[in-house]
Structure formats: structure tokens, C-alpha cells
Amino acid sequence: MTLVILAAGVGSRYGGLKQLDAVGPHNQSILDYSIYDALLAGFKRIIFVIRRDIEAPCREFITERYEKRVPCELVFQELDALPNGFSVPEGRVKPWGTGHAVLVCKDAVEEPFCVINADDFYGRTAYMEMASFLKSQANCSDQRHFAMVAFALNNTLSQHGTVSRGVCKVDQENNLVSVTECTGICRTENGMIHDAGEGRQEALTGEEPVSLNFWGFTPRFFSHLDEQFREFVESGATDLKTEFYLPSVVDRLIQENRASVSVLASSERWVGVTYKDDKDHVMQHIKNLTDKGEYPEKLW
């Protein structure tokens, strides 16, 4: 099984390369804990999706920590990684989004794979659940069946600003019915949660299952990404800030009855570092888990 880690972000709101920042008792990063859990779950290969302008620090970090433990490969998400016949619009500097980040891996992945964010601490249960699903898909004839790990929205908020989440609807058989990318979720003073993205003011309960980009796919998924990204650049690439979101790709496949997605729920508390002020909370969470014996003080 292959783990694809989306690590191309430059942390504009965080103020640095948050995927490499130390949060553990011996300078471990969130990446360290993610890979530690993934290896325990049985993942055998790791692909890091990064940008060329952060290659040097990322390559040094990966070589020093992981290459002796698991085969690693770097794949680059660049603005000019476009279908034939298209060019980068003048003035475009923003990356094309999470869907594009997975698409650039298509020549490097030949087996069922998991996708995660580099700066999210998901907890060990998520990796165990996903590994079990991917193993079941290795010889399955239905290559249109995917999976995601969902978290309760309440367990994924930041105290320091808005967050983006894929808000999910799930049926009684734990199949994903829809996922909507919401880009401005925050908790208000009266305790309610609102999605203020794109001018909306929609009340949310906090119990909604949400996607944090913890997905399981078969290689068949790349053909869908390729098709939808081509349509995306044909219709909307002139907007210098629009992004090709991974949850939107999955949602369209579900609505068109071209894929099914099992929802693997996690009751663990997610933590992440969207903002610089989130770091102390992440460090305390990891310290608590270490004190309980769920992680050794030194992972490697």
C-alpha cells in the first residue's frame, strides 16, 4: 500500500513550513507521527507531493528521517503541470488545489493508495481503518469503490480562525451521499458554528461528519481526476484564485453514479496547525498521548 502525503503548502497563514515544524517532545513533526502510524498500519511506500521551491528542506528532512525505514519518492506539484494545450494564466501564483496535487502522482502509483494532508494529526485509528479497506481492494474487481475517514466537525475546529472542511452527508449504510467543500467555518460567540465561506451564513450543529482529506482510492481514480481537471482548466482557469478541490471531484463522481465511497468514522480528536497559535494545542495533545503511552517519546 502507498501513502500519498500532500505537503506542497507553504503555510501562508501559519508563517512557515508547518509540515516540518517540531511539535513532539524530541522535535518530532506531525509528519513523523503520521508516518509512524502509517508504518504500524502496514503502509510500505510513501510519496510526498511538494513544490520545487521547498525541495531542499523537504528532501533533507525526508532523507534524514524516513528513507532508511520506508521507500520514499518526491513528486512535484507545479503550476505548469497542465493538460497539453494549456498554459498558466498570467498572474496565477496560487496552487491548483488538492485534486491537482493528487493528479500529479498518477505516474507514480500503481496500487490502492491513501491520501492525507501533511499538517493534520489524524490519530492511529484512521490509518488502521484505511489500511484494512485498501487491503480488501487489492484484488477487488470493483475499482470504483473508494473510502474516506470522517471526523466530527466539533473535533476539527481551530480556536484561532476559520477552517475549510468537506461537510459530508452519509446514508444508513455508511456510504457517502455528498461532500461539500466549505471554506470559512468558525465558531461564533453563542457557540453555533457557521460556514461564512463565499458569503454564506449557514448554521451547522458541529456533529456533521467532515472530510479532512483522508481518502482511499484505487488507481482508477486518476482517470476521473484527469477528466475533471481538464474540464476545470477549460472553464475556470482564468480565475486566478480558483482551486480544483479533491472533495468536489469525489462528490461529482457520486452524483453521477460513477463511484461509491465508504465512510470510515473516527472518534479520535483531530489536531492541526492551520495557524501559528494552533501549535501549542497540538504540542499539548501529543504530550498527553505520549504520557498515556500511546507513542514513545522518541519515535525513531
WOGITA-V95059 format. One record per helix or strand. SS is the DSSP state (a for helix, b for strand). FROM is the first residue (numbers start at 0). TO is the last residue. If there is no record, write none. Layout:
# WOGITA-V95059
ss:SS from:FROM to:TO
ss:SS from:FROM to:TO
This chain:
# WOGITA-V95059
ss:b from:1 to:5
ss:a from:17 to:19
ss:b from:21 to:21
ss:b from:28 to:28
ss:a from:29 to:40
ss:b from:44 to:49
ss:a from:51 to:64
ss:b from:70 to:75
ss:a from:97 to:102
ss:b from:112 to:116
ss:b from:119 to:120
ss:a from:123 to:136
ss:b from:144 to:151
ss:a from:152 to:155
ss:b from:162 to:169
ss:b from:174 to:186
ss:b from:192 to:194
ss:a from:196 to:198
ss:b from:201 to:203
ss:b from:208 to:216
ss:a from:220 to:235
ss:a from:245 to:254
ss:b from:259 to:264
ss:b from:270 to:271
ss:a from:275 to:290
